[in-house]
Amino acid sequence: MTYELKFEALAVPTRRAVFEKLRAGPASVGVLAEGLPVSRPAVSQHLKVLKDAGLVLEHREGVKRIYRLDTEGLREMRDYFDRFWDTALDAYKRSLEAKDA
């Protein structure tokens, strides 16, 4: 799965809010919908997109579905950003070396 799909999934503010609520730990759709300006079915649709993007996992507990962050999906995004960080650090190092020369 590509990181582009992950970023597209997080581009929607409500979806990002659902994703951020999962930082507190696993939760059901009902818990995630609390305080959001959308219905529970809408939250379910947002969770489906996040799941398809590899950012959220789900499992059943009785009749409820419990959602949690997918750490592997988060690792892929972190790896993407780390490449930029490495480039920025290399550029900073070169600028310091040029200043000393």
Secondary structure, DSSP 4 states (H G I P E B T S, - for coil): --HHHHHHHHTSHHHHHHHHHGGG--EEHHHHHTT-SS-HHHHHHHHHHHHHTTSEEEEEETTEEEEEE-HHHHHHHHHHHHHHHHHHHHHHHHHHHHHH-
